[in-house]
């Protein structure tokens, strides 16, 4: 039994509907899962805080950028 050929657009539409129905999947969700601390199931109104290593990384990057800009552009 031969099945009907399916075009790339039809497959794209089917996959898009599948992934739209799965809010737990996605690149942004994967990044947020690594950067943010897990939510507490008992505090429904709380926003997840960033992990300490990410805050430290942002702080080091911003201080390094500020020092580079100060010594190379304005000094």
PQR file of N, CA, C, O and H, with PARSE charges and radii, in Angstrom:
ATOM      1  N   UNK A   1       0.839  -1.176   0.000 -0.4000 1.5000
ATOM      2  CA  UNK A   1       0.000   0.000   0.000 -0.0000 2.0000
ATOM      3  C   UNK A   1       0.881   1.234   0.000  0.5500 1.7000
ATOM      4  O   UNK A   1       1.717   1.426   0.883 -0.5500 1.4000
ATOM      5  N   UNK A   2       0.679   2.049  -0.987 -0.4000 1.5000
ATOM      6  CA  UNK A   2       1.443   3.286  -1.114 -0.0000 2.0000
ATOM      7  C   UNK A   2       0.671   4.412  -0.438  0.5500 1.7000
ATOM      8  O   UNK A   2      -0.536   4.569  -0.627 -0.5500 1.4000
ATOM      9  H   UNK A   2       0.000   1.893  -1.704  0.4000 1.0000
ATOM     10  N   UNK A   3       1.381   5.168   0.330 -0.4000 1.5000
ATOM     11  CA  UNK A   3       0.745   6.311   0.964 -0.0000 2.0000
ATOM     12  C   UNK A   3       0.966   7.554   0.107  0.5500 1.7000
ATOM     13  O   UNK A   3       1.899   7.614  -0.693 -0.5500 1.4000
ATOM     14  H   UNK A   3       2.361   5.041   0.484  0.4000 1.0000
ATOM     15  N   UNK A   4       0.124   8.509   0.282 -0.4000 1.5000
ATOM     16  CA  UNK A   4       0.199   9.755  -0.475 -0.0000 2.0000
ATOM     17  C   UNK A   4       1.434  10.551  -0.055  0.5500 1.7000
ATOM     18  O   UNK A   4       1.776  10.595   1.127 -0.5500 1.4000
ATOM     19  H   UNK A   4      -0.634   8.460   0.932  0.4000 1.0000
ATOM     20  N   UNK A   5       2.091  11.170  -1.008 -0.4000 1.5000
ATOM     21  CA  UNK A   5       3.272  11.990  -0.697 -0.0000 2.0000
ATOM     22  C   UNK A   5       2.834  13.257   0.022  0.5500 1.7000
ATOM     23  O   UNK A   5       1.786  13.829  -0.273 -0.5500 1.4000
ATOM     24  H   UNK A   5       1.814  11.135  -1.968  0.4000 1.0000
ATOM     25  N   UNK A   6       3.645  13.674   0.955 -0.4000 1.5000
ATOM     26  CA  UNK A   6       3.343  14.859   1.744 -0.0000 2.0000
ATOM     27  C   UNK A   6       4.384  15.916   1.413  0.5500 1.7000
ATOM     28  O   UNK A   6       5.580  15.628   1.355 -0.5500 1.4000
ATOM     29  H   UNK A   6       4.497  13.208   1.195  0.4000 1.0000
ATOM     30  N   UNK A   7       3.924  17.135   1.197 -0.4000 1.5000
ATOM     31  CA  UNK A   7       4.850  18.212   0.844 -0.0000 2.0000
ATOM     32  C   UNK A   7       5.522  18.763   2.105  0.5500 1.7000
ATOM     33  O   UNK A   7       5.093  18.504   3.229 -0.5500 1.4000
ATOM     34  H   UNK A   7       2.952  17.369   1.245  0.4000 1.0000
ATOM     35  N   UNK A   8       6.569  19.515   1.880 -0.4000 1.5000
ATOM     36  CA  UNK A   8       7.312  20.109   2.994 -0.0000 2.0000
ATOM     37  C   UNK A   8       6.457  21.123   3.745  0.5500 1.7000
ATOM     38  O   UNK A   8       6.575  21.255   4.963 -0.5500 1.4000
ATOM     39  H   UNK A   8       6.917  19.725   0.966  0.4000 1.0000
ATOM     40  N   UNK A   9       5.605  21.833   3.030 -0.4000 1.5000
ATOM     41  CA  UNK A   9       4.737  22.824   3.684 -0.0000 2.0000
ATOM     42  C   UNK A   9       3.734  22.152   4.615  0.5500 1.7000
ATOM     43  O   UNK A   9       3.432  22.668   5.692 -0.5500 1.4000
ATOM     44  H   UNK A   9       5.509  21.725   2.040  0.4000 1.0000
ATOM     45  N   UNK A  10       3.221  20.997   4.194 -0.4000 1.5000
ATOM     46  CA  UNK A  10       2.269  20.268   5.043 -0.0000 2.0000
ATOM     47  C   UNK A  10       2.947  19.738   6.303  0.5500 1.7000
ATOM     48  O   UNK A  10       2.376  19.787   7.392 -0.5500 1.4000
ATOM     49  H   UNK A  10       3.466  20.578   3.320  0.4000 1.0000
ATOM     50  N   UNK A  11       4.156  19.237   6.147 -0.4000 1.5000
ATOM     51  CA  UNK A  11       4.904  18.756   7.315 -0.0000 2.0000
ATOM     52  C   UNK A  11       5.223  19.914   8.248  0.5500 1.7000
ATOM     53  O   UNK A  11       5.123  19.778   9.467 -0.5500 1.4000
ATOM     54  H   UNK A  11       4.620  19.197   5.262  0.4000 1.0000
ATOM     55  N   UNK A  12       5.605  21.046   7.682 -0.4000 1.5000
ATOM     56  CA  UNK A  12       5.906  22.226   8.495 -0.0000 2.0000
ATOM     57  C   UNK A  12       4.680  22.668   9.277  0.5500 1.7000
ATOM     58  O   UNK A  12       4.790  23.021  10.452 -0.5500 1.4000
ATOM     59  H   UNK A  12       5.686  21.157   6.692  0.4000 1.0000
ATOM     60  N   UNK A  13       3.515  22.655   8.644 -0.4000 1.5000
ATOM     61  CA  UNK A  13       2.275  23.044   9.310 -0.0000 2.0000
ATOM     62  C   UNK A  13       1.928  22.082  10.443  0.5500 1.7000
ATOM     63  O   UNK A  13       1.537  22.515  11.527 -0.5500 1.4000
ATOM     64  H   UNK A  13       3.425  22.368   7.690  0.4000 1.0000
ATOM     65  N   UNK A  14       2.070  20.788  10.197 -0.4000 1.5000
ATOM     66  CA  UNK A  14       1.769  19.786  11.226 -0.0000 2.0000
ATOM     67  C   UNK A  14       2.721  19.943  12.410  0.5500 1.7000
ATOM     68  O   UNK A  14       2.286  19.913  13.561 -0.5500 1.4000
ATOM     69  H   UNK A  14       2.387  20.437   9.317  0.4000 1.0000
ATOM     70  N   UNK A  15       4.014  20.110  12.136 -0.4000 1.5000
ATOM     71  CA  UNK A  15       4.981  20.279  13.224 -0.0000 2.0000
ATOM     72  C   UNK A  15       4.754  21.573  13.986  0.5500 1.7000
ATOM     73  O   UNK A  15       4.907  21.612  15.207 -0.5500 1.4000
ATOM     74  H   UNK A  15       4.367  20.134  11.201  0.4000 1.0000
ATOM     75  N   UNK A  16       4.390  22.635  13.273 -0.4000 1.5000
ATOM     76  CA  UNK A  16       4.136  23.906  13.947 -0.0000 2.0000
ATOM     77  C   UNK A  16       2.943  23.791  14.885  0.5500 1.7000
ATOM     78  O   UNK A  16       2.987  24.311  16.000 -0.5500 1.4000
ATOM     79  H   UNK A  16       4.265  22.603  12.281  0.4000 1.0000
ATOM     80  N   UNK A  17       1.882  23.123  14.457 -0.4000 1.5000
ATOM     81  CA  UNK A  17       0.720  22.919  15.336 -0.0000 2.0000
ATOM     82  C   UNK A  17       1.093  22.040  16.524  0.5500 1.7000
ATOM     83  O   UNK A  17       0.615  22.266  17.636 -0.5500 1.4000
ATOM     84  H   UNK A  17       1.846  22.701  13.552  0.4000 1.0000
ATOM     85  N   UNK A  18       1.939  21.046  16.298 -0.4000 1.5000
ATOM     86  CA  UNK A  18       2.356  20.168  17.390 -0.0000 2.0000
ATOM     87  C   UNK A  18       3.153  20.946  18.436  0.5500 1.7000
ATOM     88  O   UNK A  18       2.892  20.832  19.634 -0.5500 1.4000
ATOM     89  H   UNK A  18       2.327  20.863  15.395  0.4000 1.0000
ATOM     90  N   UNK A  19       4.128  21.740  17.977 -0.4000 1.5000
ATOM     91  CA  UNK A  19       4.959  22.477  18.927 -0.0000 2.0000
ATOM     92  C   UNK A  19       4.220  23.647  19.559  0.5500 1.7000
ATOM     93  O   UNK A  19       4.552  24.047  20.674 -0.5500 1.4000
ATOM     94  H   UNK A  19       4.340  21.833  17.004  0.4000 1.0000
ATOM     95  N   UNK A  20       3.224  24.208  18.874 -0.4000 1.5000
ATOM     96  CA  UNK A  20       2.408  25.251  19.489 -0.0000 2.0000
ATOM     97  C   UNK A  20       1.573  24.692  20.631  0.5500 1.7000
ATOM     98  O   UNK A  20       1.254  25.412  21.577 -0.5500 1.4000
ATOM     99  H   UNK A  20       2.954  23.883  17.968  0.4000 1.0000
ATOM    100  N   UNK A  21       1.220  23.422  20.551 -0.4000 1.5000
ATOM    101  CA  UNK A  21       0.452  22.788  21.615 -0.0000 2.0000
ATOM    102  C   UNK A  21       1.308  22.316  22.777  0.5500 1.7000
ATOM    103  O   UNK A  21       0.779  21.841  23.782 -0.5500 1.4000
ATOM    104  H   UNK A  21       1.480  22.837  19.783  0.4000 1.0000
ATOM    105  N   UNK A  22       2.619  22.440  22.654 -0.4000 1.5000
ATOM    106  CA  UNK A  22       3.538  22.015  23.715 -0.0000 2.0000
ATOM    107  C   UNK A  22       4.282  23.231  24.264  0.5500 1.7000
ATOM    108  O   UNK A  22       5.388  23.521  23.809 -0.5500 1.4000
ATOM    109  H   UNK A  22       3.049  22.826  21.838  0.4000 1.0000
ATOM    110  N   UNK A  23       3.705  23.950  25.231 -0.4000 1.5000
ATOM    111  CA  UNK A  23       4.351  25.160  25.741 -0.0000 2.0000
ATOM    112  C   UNK A  23       5.613  24.867  26.564  0.5500 1.7000
ATOM    113  O   UNK A  23       6.361  25.790  26.884 -0.5500 1.4000
ATOM    114  H   UNK A  23       2.807  23.715  25.601  0.4000 1.0000
ATOM    115  N   UNK A  24       5.858  23.600  26.911 -0.4000 1.5000
ATOM    116  CA  UNK A  24       7.032  23.270  27.699 -0.0000 2.0000
ATOM    117  C   UNK A  24       8.274  23.091  26.829  0.5500 1.7000
ATOM    118  O   UNK A  24       9.376  22.944  27.359 -0.5500 1.4000
ATOM    119  H   UNK A  24       5.249  22.849  26.651  0.4000 1.0000
ATOM    120  N   UNK A  25       8.119  23.100  25.513 -0.4000 1.5000
ATOM    121  CA  UNK A  25       9.246  22.934  24.604 -0.0000 2.0000
ATOM    122  C   UNK A  25       9.630  24.274  23.989  0.5500 1.7000
ATOM    123  O   UNK A  25       8.796  25.169  23.854 -0.5500 1.4000
ATOM    124  H   UNK A  25       7.224  23.219  25.082  0.4000 1.0000
ATOM    125  N   UNK A  26      10.895  24.400  23.620 -0.4000 1.5000
ATOM    126  CA  UNK A  26      11.337  25.596  22.922 -0.0000 2.0000
ATOM    127  C   UNK A  26      12.712  26.041  23.391  0.5500 1.7000
ATOM    128  O   UNK A  26      13.146  25.724  24.499 -0.5500 1.4000
ATOM    129  H   UNK A  26      11.573  23.673  23.730  0.4000 1.0000
ATOM    130  N   UNK A  27      13.379  26.775  22.529 -0.4000 1.5000
ATOM    131  CA  UNK A  27      14.722  27.247  22.835 -0.0000 2.0000
ATOM    132  C   UNK A  27      14.716  28.234  24.005  0.5500 1.7000
ATOM    133  O   UNK A  27      15.572  28.162  24.887 -0.5500 1.4000
ATOM    134  H   UNK A  27      13.026  27.032  21.630  0.4000 1.0000
ATOM    135  N   UNK A  28      13.760  29.143  24.009 -0.4000 1.5000
ATOM    136  CA  UNK A  28      13.685  30.133  25.090 -0.0000 2.0000
ATOM    137  C   UNK A  28      13.412  29.459  26.436  0.5500 1.7000
ATOM    138  O   UNK A  28      13.960  29.869  27.459 -0.5500 1.4000
ATOM    139  H   UNK A  28      13.065  29.201  23.293  0.4000 1.0000
ATOM    140  N   UNK A  29      12.576  28.435  26.436 -0.4000 1.5000
ATOM    141  CA  UNK A  29      12.295  27.712  27.679 -0.0000 2.0000
ATOM    142  C   UNK A  29      13.532  26.966  28.171  0.5500 1.7000
ATOM    143  O   UNK A  29      13.770  26.892  29.377 -0.5500 1.4000
ATOM    144  H   UNK A  29      12.131  28.102  25.604  0.4000 1.0000
ATOM    145  N   UNK A  30      14.320  26.414  27.250 -0.4000 1.5000
ATOM    146  CA  UNK A  30      15.540  25.702  27.638 -0.0000 2.0000
ATOM    147  C   UNK A  30      16.561  26.662  28.237  0.5500 1.7000
ATOM    148  O   UNK A  30      17.205  26.342  29.237 -0.5500 1.4000
ATOM    149  H   UNK A  30      14.127  26.474  26.271  0.4000 1.0000
ATOM    150  N   UNK A  31      16.710  27.829  27.634 -0.4000 1.5000
ATOM    151  CA  UNK A  31      17.646  28.835  28.163 -0.0000 2.0000
ATOM    152  C   UNK A  31      17.167  29.316  29.529  0.5500 1.7000
ATOM    153  O   UNK A  31      17.961  29.431  30.462 -0.5500 1.4000
ATOM    154  H   UNK A  31      16.187  28.089  26.823  0.4000 1.0000
ATOM    155  N   UNK A  32      15.885  29.594  29.648 -0.4000 1.5000
ATOM    156  CA  UNK A  32      15.344  30.064  30.927 -0.0000 2.0000
ATOM    157  C   UNK A  32      15.493  29.007  32.013  0.5500 1.7000
ATOM    158  O   UNK A  32      15.704  29.347  33.177 -0.5500 1.4000
ATOM    159  H   UNK A  32      15.239  29.501  28.890  0.4000 1.0000
ATOM    160  N   UNK A  33      15.387  27.747  31.656 -0.4000 1.5000
ATOM    161  CA  UNK A  33      15.534  26.678  32.644 -0.0000 2.0000
ATOM    162  C   UNK A  33      16.955  26.621  33.192  0.5500 1.7000
ATOM    163  O   UNK A  33      17.156  26.242  34.346 -0.5500 1.4000
ATOM    164  H   UNK A  33      15.215  27.471  30.710  0.4000 1.0000
ATOM    165  N   UNK A  34      17.942  26.991  32.380 -0.4000 1.5000
ATOM    166  CA  UNK A  34      19.330  26.971  32.846 -0.0000 2.0000
ATOM    167  C   UNK A  34      19.710  28.246  33.588  0.5500 1.7000
ATOM    168  O   UNK A  34      20.563  28.211  34.475 -0.5500 1.4000
ATOM    169  H   UNK A  34      17.779  27.298  31.442  0.4000 1.0000
ATOM    170  N   UNK A  35      19.097  29.359  33.244 -0.4000 1.5000
ATOM    171  CA  UNK A  35      19.474  30.644  33.842 -0.0000 2.0000
ATOM    172  C   UNK A  35      18.686  30.934  35.116  0.5500 1.7000
ATOM    173  O   UNK A  35      19.245  31.454  36.082 -0.5500 1.4000
ATOM    174  H   UNK A  35      18.404  29.388  32.524  0.4000 1.0000
ATOM    175  N   UNK A  36      17.405  30.607  35.128 -0.4000 1.5000
ATOM    176  CA  UNK A  36      16.558  30.936  36.271 -0.0000 2.0000
ATOM    177  C   UNK A  36      16.494  29.784  37.258  0.5500 1.7000
ATOM    178  O   UNK A  36      16.569  28.613  36.885 -0.5500 1.4000
ATOM    179  H   UNK A  36      16.951  30.185  34.343  0.4000 1.0000
ATOM    180  N   UNK A  37      16.354  30.146  38.526 -0.4000 1.5000
ATOM    181  CA  UNK A  37      16.171  29.134  39.562 -0.0000 2.0000
ATOM    182  C   UNK A  37      14.783  28.514  39.413  0.5500 1.7000
ATOM    183  O   UNK A  37      13.864  29.179  38.935 -0.5500 1.4000
ATOM    184  H   UNK A  37      16.293  31.097  38.828  0.4000 1.0000
ATOM    185  N   UNK A  38      14.615  27.265  39.809 -0.4000 1.5000
ATOM    186  CA  UNK A  38      13.289  26.639  39.689 -0.0000 2.0000
ATOM    187  C   UNK A  38      12.259  27.361  40.552  0.5500 1.7000
ATOM    188  O   UNK A  38      12.570  27.852  41.637 -0.5500 1.4000
ATOM    189  H   UNK A  38      15.362  26.725  40.197  0.4000 1.0000
ATOM    190  N   UNK A  39      11.039  27.414  40.052 -0.4000 1.5000
ATOM    191  CA  UNK A  39       9.960  28.061  40.802 -0.0000 2.0000
ATOM    192  C   UNK A  39       9.529  27.196  41.974  0.5500 1.7000
ATOM    193  O   UNK A  39       9.573  25.967  41.919 -0.5500 1.4000
ATOM    194  H   UNK A  39      10.786  27.014  39.171  0.4000 1.0000
ATOM    195  N   UNK A  40       9.120  27.862  43.015 -0.4000 1.5000
ATOM    196  CA  UNK A  40       8.585  27.163  44.168 -0.0000 2.0000
ATOM    197  C   UNK A  40       7.118  26.828  43.894  0.5500 1.7000
ATOM    198  O   UNK A  40       6.353  27.714  43.515 -0.5500 1.4000
ATOM    199  H   UNK A  40       9.085  28.861  43.060  0.4000 1.0000
ATOM    200  N   UNK A  41       6.714  25.590  44.075 -0.4000 1.5000
ATOM    201  CA  UNK A  41       5.304  25.255  43.823 -0.0000 2.0000
ATOM    202  C   UNK A  41       4.360  25.868  44.850  0.5500 1.7000
ATOM    203  O   UNK A  41       3.150  25.912  44.629 -0.5500 1.4000
ATOM    204  H   UNK A  41       7.336  24.869  44.383  0.4000 1.0000
ATOM    205  N   UNK A  42       4.900  26.341  45.971 -0.4000 1.5000
ATOM    206  CA  UNK A  42       4.066  26.900  47.023 -0.0000 2.0000
ATOM    207  C   UNK A  42       3.879  28.403  46.880  0.5500 1.7000
ATOM    208  O   UNK A  42       2.961  28.966  47.477 -0.5500 1.4000
ATOM    209  H   UNK A  42       5.883  26.305  46.150  0.4000 1.0000
ATOM    210  N   UNK A  43       4.727  29.062  46.103 -0.4000 1.5000
ATOM    211  CA  UNK A  43       4.620  30.503  45.874 -0.0000 2.0000
ATOM    212  C   UNK A  43       4.242  30.731  44.417  0.5500 1.7000
ATOM    213  O   UNK A  43       5.112  30.841  43.553 -0.5500 1.4000
ATOM    214  H   UNK A  43       5.473  28.605  45.618  0.4000 1.0000
ATOM    215  N   UNK A  44       2.959  30.802  44.151 -0.4000 1.5000
ATOM    216  CA  UNK A  44       2.498  30.905  42.772 -0.0000 2.0000
ATOM    217  C   UNK A  44       2.688  32.297  42.194  0.5500 1.7000
ATOM    218  O   UNK A  44       2.773  32.445  40.975 -0.5500 1.4000
ATOM    219  H   UNK A  44       2.252  30.714  44.852  0.4000 1.0000
ATOM    220  N   UNK A  45       2.758  33.318  43.032 -0.4000 1.5000
ATOM    221  CA  UNK A  45       2.885  34.693  42.547 -0.0000 2.0000
ATOM    222  C   UNK A  45       4.336  35.119  42.359  0.5500 1.7000
ATOM    223  O   UNK A  45       4.587  36.189  41.805 -0.5500 1.4000
ATOM    224  H   UNK A  45       2.689  33.198  44.022  0.4000 1.0000
ATOM    225  N   UNK A  46       5.284  34.326  42.797 -0.4000 1.5000
ATOM    226  CA  UNK A  46       6.685  34.743  42.738 -0.0000 2.0000
ATOM    227  C   UNK A  46       7.259  34.555  41.342  0.5500 1.7000
ATOM    228  O   UNK A  46       6.879  33.639  40.613 -0.5500 1.4000
ATOM    229  H   UNK A  46       5.080  33.457  43.247  0.4000 1.0000
ATOM    230  N   UNK A  47       8.177  35.435  40.989 -0.4000 1.5000
ATOM    231  CA  UNK A  47       8.879  35.356  39.711 -0.0000 2.0000
ATOM    232  C   UNK A  47      10.204  34.644  39.964  0.5500 1.7000
ATOM    233  O   UNK A  47      10.867  34.945  40.956 -0.5500 1.4000
ATOM    234  H   UNK A  47       8.485  36.179  41.581  0.4000 1.0000
ATOM    235  N   UNK A  48      10.614  33.709  39.103 -0.4000 1.5000
ATOM    236  CA  UNK A  48      11.867  32.997  39.358 -0.0000 2.0000
ATOM    237  C   UNK A  48      13.070  33.936  39.267  0.5500 1.7000
ATOM    238  O   UNK A  48      13.178  34.732  38.334 -0.5500 1.4000
ATOM    239  H   UNK A  48      10.074  33.465  38.297  0.4000 1.0000
ATOM    240  N   UNK A  49      13.964  33.835  40.236 -0.4000 1.5000
ATOM    241  CA  UNK A  49      15.153  34.684  40.282 -0.0000 2.0000
ATOM    242  C   UNK A  49      16.261  34.074  39.442  0.5500 1.7000
ATOM    243  O   UNK A  49      16.315  32.854  39.282 -0.5500 1.4000
ATOM    244  H   UNK A  49      13.876  33.188  40.994  0.4000 1.0000
ATOM    245  N   UNK A  50      17.150  34.909  38.902 -0.4000 1.5000
ATOM    246  CA  UNK A  50      18.285  34.360  38.150 -0.0000 2.0000
ATOM    247  C   UNK A  50      19.267  33.670  39.095  0.5500 1.7000
ATOM    248  O   UNK A  50      19.377  34.029  40.267 -0.5500 1.4000
ATOM    249  H   UNK A  50      17.106  35.900  39.033  0.4000 1.0000
ATOM    250  N   UNK A  51      19.970  32.685  38.569 -0.4000 1.5000
ATOM    251  CA  UNK A  51      20.942  31.971  39.383 -0.0000 2.0000
ATOM    252  C   UNK A  51      22.158  32.857  39.642  0.5500 1.7000
ATOM    253  O   UNK A  51      22.439  33.788  38.887 -0.5500 1.4000
ATOM    254  H   UNK A  51      19.881  32.394  37.616  0.4000 1.0000
ATOM    255  N   UNK A  52      22.870  32.552  40.718 -0.4000 1.5000
ATOM    256  CA  UNK A  52      23.992  33.396  41.140 -0.0000 2.0000
ATOM    257  C   UNK A  52      25.101  33.452  40.096  0.5500 1.7000
ATOM    258  O   UNK A  52      25.688  34.513  39.884 -0.5500 1.4000
ATOM    259  H   UNK A  52      22.642  31.796  41.332  0.4000 1.0000
ATOM    260  N   UNK A  53      25.399  32.333  39.441 -0.4000 1.5000
ATOM    261  CA  UNK A  53      26.479  32.320  38.462 -0.0000 2.0000
ATOM    262  C   UNK A  53      26.160  33.228  37.283  0.5500 1.7000
ATOM    263  O   UNK A  53      27.064  33.827  36.701 -0.5500 1.4000
ATOM    264  H   UNK A  53      24.922  31.471  39.613  0.4000 1.0000
ATOM    265  N   UNK A  54      24.878  33.335  36.921 -0.4000 1.5000
ATOM    266  CA  UNK A  54      24.493  34.186  35.804 -0.0000 2.0000
ATOM    267  C   UNK A  54      24.616  35.660  36.175  0.5500 1.7000
ATOM    268  O   UNK A  54      25.068  36.469  35.365 -0.5500 1.4000
ATOM    269  H   UNK A  54      24.143  32.848  37.393  0.4000 1.0000
ATOM    270  N   UNK A  55      24.221  36.009  37.386 -0.4000 1.5000
ATOM    271  CA  UNK A  55      24.345  37.390  37.852 -0.0000 2.0000
ATOM    272  C   UNK A  55      25.818  37.777  37.937  0.5500 1.7000
ATOM    273  O   UNK A  55      26.192  38.882  37.545 -0.5500 1.4000
ATOM    274  H   UNK A  55      23.854  35.352  38.044  0.4000 1.0000
ATOM    275  N   UNK A  56      26.652  36.877  38.444 -0.4000 1.5000
ATOM    276  CA  UNK A  56      28.089  37.144  38.523 -0.0000 2.0000
ATOM    277  C   UNK A  56      28.689  37.304  37.131  0.5500 1.7000
ATOM    278  O   UNK A  56      29.521  38.187  36.918 -0.5500 1.4000
ATOM    279  H   UNK A  56      26.348  35.979  38.763  0.4000 1.0000
ATOM    280  N   UNK A  57      28.287  36.478  36.197 -0.4000 1.5000
ATOM    281  CA  UNK A  57      28.771  36.576  34.824 -0.0000 2.0000
ATOM    282  C   UNK A  57      28.372  37.905  34.190  0.5500 1.7000
ATOM    283  O   UNK A  57      29.185  38.530  33.509 -0.5500 1.4000
ATOM    284  H   UNK A  57      27.612  35.762  36.370  0.4000 1.0000
ATOM    285  N   UNK A  58      27.140  38.342  34.401 -0.4000 1.5000
ATOM    286  CA  UNK A  58      26.708  39.638  33.870 -0.0000 2.0000
ATOM    287  C   UNK A  58      27.463  40.786  34.513  0.5500 1.7000
ATOM    288  O   UNK A  58      27.811  41.753  33.836 -0.5500 1.4000
ATOM    289  H   UNK A  58      26.479  37.834  34.953  0.4000 1.0000
ATOM    290  N   UNK A  59      27.717  40.694  35.796 -0.4000 1.5000
ATOM    291  CA  UNK A  59      28.452  41.735  36.497 -0.0000 2.0000
ATOM    292  C   UNK A  59      29.888  41.834  35.981  0.5500 1.7000
ATOM    293  O   UNK A  59      30.379  42.935  35.732 -0.5500 1.4000
ATOM    294  H   UNK A  59      27.434  39.908  36.346  0.4000 1.0000
ATOM    295  N   UNK A  60      30.553  40.715  35.822 -0.4000 1.5000
ATOM    296  CA  UNK A  60      31.928  40.707  35.305 -0.0000 2.0000
ATOM    297  C   UNK A  60      31.966  41.230  33.876  0.5500 1.7000
ATOM    298  O   UNK A  60      32.863  41.997  33.523 -0.5500 1.4000
ATOM    299  H   UNK A  60      30.154  39.820  36.024  0.4000 1.0000
ATOM    300  N   UNK A  61      31.011  40.828  33.055 -0.4000 1.5000
ATOM    301  CA  UNK A  61      30.976  41.286  31.666 -0.0000 2.0000
ATOM    302  C   UNK A  61      30.726  42.781  31.576  0.5500 1.7000
ATOM    303  O   UNK A  61      31.344  43.458  30.753 -0.5500 1.4000
ATOM    304  H   UNK A  61      30.283  40.205  33.342  0.4000 1.0000
ATOM    305  N   UNK A  62      29.840  43.309  32.397 -0.4000 1.5000
ATOM    306  CA  UNK A  62      29.550  44.743  32.346 -0.0000 2.0000
ATOM    307  C   UNK A  62      30.713  45.571  32.889  0.5500 1.7000
ATOM    308  O   UNK A  62      31.011  46.634  32.346 -0.5500 1.4000
ATOM    309  H   UNK A  62      29.338  42.760  33.065  0.4000 1.0000
ATOM    310  N   UNK A  63      31.373  45.108  33.945 -0.4000 1.5000
ATOM    311  CA  UNK A  63      32.537  45.829  34.472 -0.0000 2.0000
ATOM    312  C   UNK A  63      33.685  45.788  33.465  0.5500 1.7000
ATOM    313  O   UNK A  63      34.379  46.787  33.278 -0.5500 1.4000
ATOM    314  H   UNK A  63      31.131  44.244  34.386  0.4000 1.0000
ATOM    315  N   UNK A  64      33.888  44.649  32.821 -0.4000 1.5000
ATOM    316  CA  UNK A  64      34.936  44.541  31.809 -0.0000 2.0000
ATOM    317  C   UNK A  64      34.655  45.453  30.624  0.5500 1.7000
ATOM    318  O   UNK A  64      35.570  46.096  30.111 -0.5500 1.4000
ATOM    319  H   UNK A  64      33.324  43.837  32.973  0.4000 1.0000
ATOM    320  N   UNK A  65      33.417  45.517  30.185 -0.4000 1.5000
ATOM    321  CA  UNK A  65      33.051  46.390  29.074 -0.0000 2.0000
ATOM    322  C   UNK A  65      33.214  47.850  29.454  0.5500 1.7000
ATOM    323  O   UNK A  65      33.697  48.649  28.651 -0.5500 1.4000
ATOM    324  H   UNK A  65      32.673  44.995  30.601  0.4000 1.0000
ATOM    325  N   UNK A  66      32.819  48.208  30.665 -0.4000 1.5000
ATOM    326  CA  UNK A  66      32.976  49.591  31.120 -0.0000 2.0000
ATOM    327  C   UNK A  66      34.448  49.970  31.231  0.5500 1.7000
ATOM    328  O   UNK A  66      34.827  51.075  30.844 -0.5500 1.4000
ATOM    329  H   UNK A  66      32.427  47.559  31.317  0.4000 1.0000
ATOM    330  N   UNK A  67      35.278  49.081  31.747 -0.4000 1.5000
ATOM    331  CA  UNK A  67      36.714  49.371  31.856 -0.0000 2.0000
ATOM    332  C   UNK A  67      37.346  49.492  30.471  0.5500 1.7000
ATOM    333  O   UNK A  67      38.175  50.373  30.245 -0.5500 1.4000
ATOM    334  H   UNK A  67      34.970  48.183  32.061  0.4000 1.0000
ATOM    335  N   UNK A  68      36.965  48.618  29.548 -0.4000 1.5000
ATOM    336  CA  UNK A  68      37.489  48.691  28.188 -0.0000 2.0000
ATOM    337  C   UNK A  68      37.097  50.008  27.532  0.5500 1.7000
ATOM    338  O   UNK A  68      37.926  50.668  26.905 -0.5500 1.4000
ATOM    339  H   UNK A  68      36.291  47.902  29.731  0.4000 1.0000
ATOM    340  N   UNK A  69      35.845  50.384  27.677 -0.4000 1.5000
ATOM    341  CA  UNK A  69      35.369  51.631  27.063 -0.0000 2.0000
ATOM    342  C   UNK A  69      36.058  52.836  27.699  0.5500 1.7000
ATOM    343  O   UNK A  69      36.431  53.770  26.989 -0.5500 1.4000
ATOM    344  H   UNK A  69      35.172  49.848  28.186  0.4000 1.0000
ATOM    345  N   UNK A  70      36.231  52.833  28.999 -0.4000 1.5000
ATOM    346  CA  UNK A  70      36.846  53.977  29.674 -0.0000 2.0000
ATOM    347  C   UNK A  70      38.310  54.149  29.250  0.5500 1.7000
ATOM    348  O   UNK A  70      38.727  55.254  28.903 -0.5500 1.4000
ATOM    349  H   UNK A  70      35.928  52.074  29.575  0.4000 1.0000
ATOM    350  N   UNK A  71      39.082  53.074  29.277 -0.4000 1.5000
ATOM    351  CA  UNK A  71      40.517  53.190  29.005 -0.0000 2.0000
ATOM    352  C   UNK A  71      40.835  53.302  27.518  0.5500 1.7000
ATOM    353  O   UNK A  71      41.895  53.819  27.166 -0.5500 1.4000
ATOM    354  H   UNK A  71      38.743  52.177  29.560  0.4000 1.0000
ATOM    355  N   UNK A  72      39.957  52.838  26.638 -0.4000 1.5000
ATOM    356  CA  UNK A  72      40.260  52.880  25.213 -0.0000 2.0000
ATOM    357  C   UNK A  72      39.517  53.970  24.457  0.5500 1.7000
ATOM    358  O   UNK A  72      39.962  54.371  23.382 -0.5500 1.4000
ATOM    359  H   UNK A  72      39.096  52.419  26.924  0.4000 1.0000
ATOM    360  N   UNK A  73      38.426  54.450  24.970 -0.4000 1.5000
ATOM    361  CA  UNK A  73      37.647  55.436  24.233 -0.0000 2.0000
ATOM    362  C   UNK A  73      37.668  56.819  24.856  0.5500 1.7000
ATOM    363  O   UNK A  73      37.697  57.814  24.132 -0.5500 1.4000
ATOM    364  H   UNK A  73      38.064  54.124  25.843  0.4000 1.0000
ATOM    365  N   UNK A  74      37.654  56.909  26.174 -0.4000 1.5000
ATOM    366  CA  UNK A  74      37.540  58.212  26.822 -0.0000 2.0000
ATOM    367  C   UNK A  74      38.790  58.660  27.566  0.5500 1.7000
ATOM    368  O   UNK A  74      38.865  59.817  27.981 -0.5500 1.4000
ATOM    369  H   UNK A  74      37.630  56.100  26.762  0.4000 1.0000
ATOM    370  N   UNK A  75      39.727  57.826  27.741 -0.4000 1.5000
ATOM    371  CA  UNK A  75      40.918  58.182  28.531 -0.0000 2.0000
ATOM    372  C   UNK A  75      42.038  58.639  27.635  0.5500 1.7000
ATOM    373  O   UNK A  75      43.117  58.979  28.119 -0.5500 1.4000
ATOM    374  H   UNK A  75      39.667  56.887  27.404  0.4000 1.0000
TER
END
